[in-house]
Amino acid sequence: MQREIVLLHGWGMNKEVWQLIEVELKTAFNIPVKALNLPGFGGEPIKSEQYDLDTVVQSVADKVNANSIVVGWSLGGLVATRLATMYPDKVAHLILVSSNTQFCEDGTWPGIKGQVLEQFKAQLAKDSKKTIERFLAIQAMGSEHAKGDIKQLKSLLFQAPEPQEGALSAGLDILQNTDLKSEFAKLRCPMNGIFGRLDALVPPAVAAEMANINPQFGYEILPQASHAPFISHRDEFINYLKSTL
């Protein structure tokens, strides 16, 4: 079965966000590139009554060929990391984009403040569309072309059906409660990460911490990028992948 690049999106998003680099990836690596919707996002059905990280991974695994290069952005990075643990034959190379092994900070690990995620959950119950728009703004915060990034993200996002409420709420629970540090430490496939120094959701300090627990993890921090470097800094993003794959 031919090797391929699999792209996994973040919370509140869908596979359309990868449109801007799919063609460039195909050209750069001359292998198939496939973007997937996580269950409940972009029109992808939720097939299980339970919605947690493992059921999401199982849904994704059915569509991933053996020996794939799996690129996970933000929440998609948690899915990709657990996929590499549960189905090691499917992940030949793991690429994490603005992701974390534990998104919620504690005294020993950098991440998002728990109260920020709690606020999102409270707002989500009142107005999901407004909450996603606010989340988009946070993702681009600090980027040198934040307005343009938000506009592009919005236009791509709204090309697909709106996310289901259950997937949004459960997705926040996954971000708030998941800790994959011990799993990440045991992974033996090649692993790389790309981060933005201006990211308000994933502190760039995370990169060095992840390399500490698994020395196989190589990474780059883009000095002017925020949470969506594949949109704001496409050339640098593609060049980094070229240097690692």
TIMI-575592 format. One record per residue (C-alpha): y, z, x; residue number from 1; residue in one letter. Coordinates in pm, whole numbers, plus 50000, padded with zeros to 5 digits. Layout:
BEGIN
+-------+-------+-------+------+------+
!    yy !    zz !    xx ! resi ! resn !
+-------+-------+-------+------+------+
!     Y !     Z !     X !  NUM !    A !
...
+-------+-------+-------+------+------+
END
This chain:
BEGIN
+-------+-------+-------+------+------+
!    yy !    zz !    xx ! resi ! resn !
+-------+-------+-------+------+------+
! 50000 ! 50000 ! 50000 !    1 !    M !
! 50339 ! 49901 ! 50142 !    2 !    Q !
! 50570 ! 50171 ! 50272 !    3 !    R !
! 50886 ! 50219 ! 50064 !    4 !    E !
! 51203 ! 50425 ! 50046 !    5 !    I !
! 51221 ! 50654 ! 49742 !    6 !    V !
! 51563 ! 50789 ! 49633 !    7 !    L !
! 51596 ! 51109 ! 49427 !    8 !    L !
! 51931 ! 51202 ! 49266 !    9 !    H !
! 52100 ! 51539 ! 49215 !   10 !    G !
! 52174 ! 51765 ! 48916 !   11 !    W !
! 52350 ! 51601 ! 48621 !   12 !    G !
! 52317 ! 51258 ! 48782 !   13 !    M !
! 52070 ! 50970 ! 48747 !   14 !    N !
! 51925 ! 50694 ! 48964 !   15 !    K !
! 52229 ! 50468 ! 48911 !   16 !    E !
! 52424 ! 50670 ! 49173 !   17 !    V !
! 52215 ! 50496 ! 49441 !   18 !    W !
! 52328 ! 50146 ! 49338 !   19 !    Q !
! 52598 ! 50141 ! 49607 !   20 !    L !
! 52350 ! 50164 ! 49894 !   21 !    I !
! 52020 ! 50028 ! 49758 !   22 !    E !
! 52086 ! 49671 ! 49873 !   23 !    V !
! 52210 ! 49788 ! 50214 !   24 !    E !
! 51897 ! 49999 ! 50259 !   25 !    L !
! 51671 ! 49706 ! 50171 !   26 !    K !
! 51858 ! 49486 ! 50420 !   27 !    T !
! 51860 ! 49750 ! 50693 !   28 !    A !
! 51491 ! 49842 ! 50674 !   29 !    F !
! 51332 ! 49535 ! 50514 !   30 !    N !
! 51104 ! 49743 ! 50291 !   31 !    I !
! 51113 ! 49813 ! 49914 !   32 !    P !
! 51366 ! 50071 ! 49793 !   33 !    V !
! 51303 ! 50255 ! 49468 !   34 !    K !
! 51541 ! 50499 ! 49294 !   35 !    A !
! 51381 ! 50732 ! 49038 !   36 !    L !
! 51519 ! 50934 ! 48749 !   37 !    N !
! 51414 ! 51298 ! 48735 !   38 !    L !
! 51273 ! 51400 ! 48393 !   39 !    P !
! 51546 ! 51437 ! 48133 !   40 !    G !
! 51801 ! 51238 ! 48334 !   41 !    F !
! 51901 ! 50872 ! 48291 !   42 !    G !
! 51672 ! 50829 ! 47991 !   43 !    G !
! 51356 ! 50950 ! 48169 !   44 !    E !
! 51145 ! 51142 ! 47912 !   45 !    P !
! 51043 ! 51504 ! 47958 !   46 !    I !
! 50665 ! 51501 ! 47917 !   47 !    K !
! 50592 ! 51870 ! 47968 !   48 !    S !
! 50692 ! 52164 ! 47748 !   49 !    E !
! 50762 ! 52359 ! 48065 !   50 !    Q !
! 51046 ! 52236 ! 48287 !   51 !    Y !
! 51035 ! 52379 ! 48637 !   52 !    D !
! 51029 ! 52245 ! 48992 !   53 !    L !
! 50653 ! 52185 ! 48996 !   54 !    D !
! 50650 ! 51986 ! 48670 !   55 !    T !
! 50941 ! 51776 ! 48799 !   56 !    V !
! 50753 ! 51711 ! 49124 !   57 !    V !
! 50436 ! 51613 ! 48939 !   58 !    Q !
! 50634 ! 51369 ! 48726 !   59 !    S !
! 50791 ! 51213 ! 49038 !   60 !    V !
! 50466 ! 51210 ! 49239 !   61 !    A !
! 50304 ! 50966 ! 48997 !   62 !    D !
! 50565 ! 50705 ! 49098 !   63 !    K !
! 50563 ! 50762 ! 49476 !   64 !    V !
! 50332 ! 50560 ! 49699 !   65 !    N !
! 50152 ! 50711 ! 49996 !   66 !    A !
! 50341 ! 50706 ! 50327 !   67 !    N !
! 50688 ! 50684 ! 50167 !   68 !    S !
! 51027 ! 50772 ! 50312 !   69 !    I !
! 51164 ! 51015 ! 50053 !   70 !    V !
! 51541 ! 51068 ! 50036 !   71 !    V !
! 51651 ! 51364 ! 49822 !   72 !    G !
! 52015 ! 51437 ! 49741 !   73 !    W !
! 52112 ! 51794 ! 49643 !   74 !    S !
! 51867 ! 51907 ! 49369 !   75 !    L !
! 51665 ! 51596 ! 49458 !   76 !    G !
! 51620 ! 51748 ! 49804 !   77 !    G !
! 51438 ! 52047 ! 49654 !   78 !    L !
! 51214 ! 51805 ! 49466 !   79 !    V !
! 51151 ! 51602 ! 49784 !   80 !    A !
! 51073 ! 51915 ! 49989 !   81 !    T !
! 50824 ! 52048 ! 49733 !   82 !    R !
! 50677 ! 51696 ! 49703 !   83 !    L !
! 50615 ! 51695 ! 50080 !   84 !    A !
! 50438 ! 52032 ! 50044 !   85 !    T !
! 50226 ! 51945 ! 49740 !   86 !    M !
! 50155 ! 51580 ! 49829 !   87 !    Y !
! 50182 ! 51549 ! 50209 !   88 !    P !
! 50016 ! 51206 ! 50206 !   89 !    D !
! 50305 ! 51069 ! 49999 !   90 !    K !
! 50590 ! 51181 ! 50229 !   91 !    V !
! 50581 ! 51019 ! 50574 !   92 !    A !
! 50946 ! 51106 ! 50642 !   93 !    H !
! 51169 ! 51351 ! 50455 !   94 !    L !
! 51545 ! 51287 ! 50440 !   95 !    I !
! 51763 ! 51558 ! 50284 !   96 !    L !
! 52116 ! 51467 ! 50178 !   97 !    V !
! 52358 ! 51755 ! 50116 !   98 !    S !
! 52065 ! 51971 ! 50019 !   99 !    S !
! 51941 ! 52322 ! 50088 !  100 !    N !
! 51611 ! 52507 ! 50090 !  101 !    T !
! 51780 ! 52787 ! 49892 !  102 !    Q !
! 52095 ! 52686 ! 49704 !  103 !    F !
! 52200 ! 53034 ! 49594 !  104 !    C !
! 52346 ! 53234 ! 49880 !  105 !    E !
! 52233 ! 53583 ! 49975 !  106 !    D !
! 52315 ! 53815 ! 50261 !  107 !    G !
! 52110 ! 53614 ! 50509 !  108 !    T !
! 52137 ! 53255 ! 50387 !  109 !    W !
! 52443 ! 53033 ! 50318 !  110 !    P !
! 52471 ! 52863 ! 49980 !  111 !    G !
! 52654 ! 52858 ! 49646 !  112 !    I !
! 52775 ! 53190 ! 49507 !  113 !    K !
! 52549 ! 53301 ! 49221 !  114 !    G !
! 52850 ! 53352 ! 48993 !  115 !    Q !
! 52944 ! 52983 ! 49029 !  116 !    V !
! 52604 ! 52877 ! 48893 !  117 !    L !
! 52631 ! 53139 ! 48617 !  118 !    E !
! 52970 ! 52994 ! 48517 !  119 !    Q !
! 52819 ! 52645 ! 48502 !  120 !    F !
! 52540 ! 52772 ! 48275 !  121 !    K !
! 52792 ! 52938 ! 48042 !  122 !    A !
! 53009 ! 52624 ! 48030 !  123 !    Q !
! 52704 ! 52403 ! 47981 !  124 !    L !
! 52621 ! 52584 ! 47658 !  125 !    A !
! 52971 ! 52503 ! 47527 !  126 !    K !
! 53035 ! 52148 ! 47651 !  127 !    D !
! 52781 ! 51967 ! 47868 !  128 !    S !
! 52992 ! 51655 ! 47930 !  129 !    K !
! 53291 ! 51856 ! 48048 !  130 !    K !
! 53065 ! 52067 ! 48271 !  131 !    T !
! 52922 ! 51757 ! 48439 !  132 !    I !
! 53273 ! 51616 ! 48493 !  133 !    E !
! 53378 ! 51944 ! 48656 !  134 !    R !
! 53066 ! 51931 ! 48871 !  135 !    F !
! 53157 ! 51578 ! 48979 !  136 !    L !
! 53501 ! 51698 ! 49086 !  137 !    A !
! 53349 ! 51979 ! 49295 !  138 !    I !
! 53113 ! 51732 ! 49463 !  139 !    Q !
! 53401 ! 51523 ! 49592 !  140 !    A !
! 53630 ! 51815 ! 49674 !  141 !    M !
! 53765 ! 51789 ! 50029 !  142 !    G !
! 53664 ! 51425 ! 50077 !  143 !    S !
! 53943 ! 51206 ! 50213 !  144 !    E !
! 53906 ! 50975 ! 49913 !  145 !    H !
! 53802 ! 51228 ! 49649 !  146 !    A !
! 53960 ! 51049 ! 49351 !  147 !    K !
! 53785 ! 50723 ! 49434 !  148 !    G !
! 53453 ! 50901 ! 49488 !  149 !    D !
! 53475 ! 51075 ! 49150 !  150 !    I !
! 53566 ! 50749 ! 48978 !  151 !    K !
! 53266 ! 50572 ! 49134 !  152 !    Q !
! 53028 ! 50855 ! 49050 !  153 !    L !
! 53148 ! 50861 ! 48688 !  154 !    K !
! 53121 ! 50486 ! 48639 !  155 !    S !
! 52767 ! 50480 ! 48779 !  156 !    L !
! 52658 ! 50790 ! 48592 !  157 !    L !
! 52766 ! 50662 ! 48251 !  158 !    F !
! 52569 ! 50338 ! 48288 !  159 !    Q !
! 52260 ! 50534 ! 48184 !  160 !    A !
! 52183 ! 50759 ! 47886 !  161 !    P !
! 52330 ! 51110 ! 47900 !  162 !    E !
! 52109 ! 51383 ! 48046 !  163 !    P !
! 51914 ! 51603 ! 47807 !  164 !    Q !
! 52047 ! 51956 ! 47754 !  165 !    E !
! 51710 ! 52109 ! 47842 !  166 !    G !
! 51698 ! 51926 ! 48176 !  167 !    A !
! 52054 ! 52031 ! 48262 !  168 !    L !
! 51988 ! 52398 ! 48186 !  169 !    S !
! 51649 ! 52404 ! 48360 !  170 !    A !
! 51796 ! 52216 ! 48656 !  171 !    G !
! 52054 ! 52492 ! 48705 !  172 !    L !
! 51774 ! 52751 ! 48686 !  173 !    D !
! 51590 ! 52563 ! 48963 !  174 !    I !
! 51904 ! 52558 ! 49179 !  175 !    L !
! 51964 ! 52927 ! 49115 !  176 !    Q !
! 51613 ! 53061 ! 49166 !  177 !    N !
! 51429 ! 52836 ! 49412 !  178 !    T !
! 51363 ! 52942 ! 49770 !  179 !    D !
! 51165 ! 52688 ! 49974 !  180 !    L !
! 51240 ! 52829 ! 50320 !  181 !    K !
! 50881 ! 52929 ! 50395 !  182 !    S !
! 50746 ! 52593 ! 50270 !  183 !    E !
! 51007 ! 52403 ! 50470 !  184 !    F !
! 50915 ! 52599 ! 50784 !  185 !    A !
! 50554 ! 52476 ! 50758 !  186 !    K !
! 50626 ! 52105 ! 50705 !  187 !    L !
! 50506 ! 51881 ! 50988 !  188 !    R !
! 50631 ! 51538 ! 50878 !  189 !    C !
! 50944 ! 51397 ! 51046 !  190 !    P !
! 51250 ! 51548 ! 50877 !  191 !    M !
! 51621 ! 51475 ! 50892 !  192 !    N !
! 51930 ! 51583 ! 50705 !  193 !    G !
! 52281 ! 51455 ! 50658 !  194 !    I !
! 52560 ! 51689 ! 50545 !  195 !    F !
! 52935 ! 51686 ! 50483 !  196 !    G !
! 53156 ! 51935 ! 50665 !  197 !    R !
! 53380 ! 51957 ! 50356 !  198 !    L !
! 53095 ! 52018 ! 50110 !  199 !    D !
! 53184 ! 52293 ! 49859 !  200 !    A !
! 52825 ! 52322 ! 49729 !  201 !    L !
! 52612 ! 52314 ! 50045 !  202 !    V !
! 52784 ! 52485 ! 50339 !  203 !    P !
! 52736 ! 52279 ! 50658 !  204 !    P !
! 52614 ! 52598 ! 50831 !  205 !    A !
! 52290 ! 52548 ! 50636 !  206 !    V !
! 52190 ! 52260 ! 50866 !  207 !    A !
! 52155 ! 52480 ! 51175 !  208 !    A !
! 51974 ! 52750 ! 50975 !  209 !    E !
! 51721 ! 52493 ! 50854 !  210 !    M !
! 51669 ! 52369 ! 51209 !  211 !    A !
! 51613 ! 52730 ! 51317 !  212 !    N !
! 51324 ! 52775 ! 51074 !  213 !    I !
! 51178 ! 52430 ! 51148 !  214 !    N !
! 51276 ! 52283 ! 51488 !  215 !    P !
! 51148 ! 51940 ! 51378 !  216 !    Q !
! 51450 ! 51912 ! 51149 !  217 !    F !
! 51722 ! 51691 ! 51295 !  218 !    G !
! 52058 ! 51657 ! 51126 !  219 !    Y !
! 52410 ! 51520 ! 51133 !  220 !    E !
! 52725 ! 51668 ! 50979 !  221 !    I !
! 52988 ! 51409 ! 50884 !  222 !    L !
! 53329 ! 51567 ! 50957 !  223 !    P !
! 53522 ! 51403 ! 50669 !  224 !    Q !
! 53247 ! 51394 ! 50405 !  225 !    A !
! 53185 ! 51623 ! 50107 !  226 !    S !
! 52875 ! 51647 ! 49882 !  227 !    H !
! 52811 ! 51273 ! 49833 !  228 !    A !
! 52825 ! 51118 ! 50184 !  229 !    P !
! 52623 ! 50811 ! 50078 !  230 !    F !
! 52917 ! 50720 ! 49851 !  231 !    I !
! 53219 ! 50837 ! 50052 !  232 !    S !
! 53084 ! 50736 ! 50398 !  233 !    H !
! 52830 ! 50462 ! 50335 !  234 !    R !
! 52839 ! 50306 ! 50683 !  235 !    D !
! 52792 ! 50639 ! 50861 !  236 !    E !
! 52515 ! 50729 ! 50617 !  237 !    F !
! 52324 ! 50403 ! 50672 !  238 !    I !
! 52374 ! 50421 ! 51049 !  239 !    N !
! 52233 ! 50773 ! 51060 !  240 !    Y !
! 51923 ! 50663 ! 50868 !  241 !    L !
! 51884 ! 50368 ! 51105 !  242 !    K !
! 51892 ! 50608 ! 51400 !  243 !    S !
! 51621 ! 50829 ! 51254 !  244 !    T !
! 51371 ! 50595 ! 51082 !  245 !    L !
+-------+-------+-------+------+------+
END
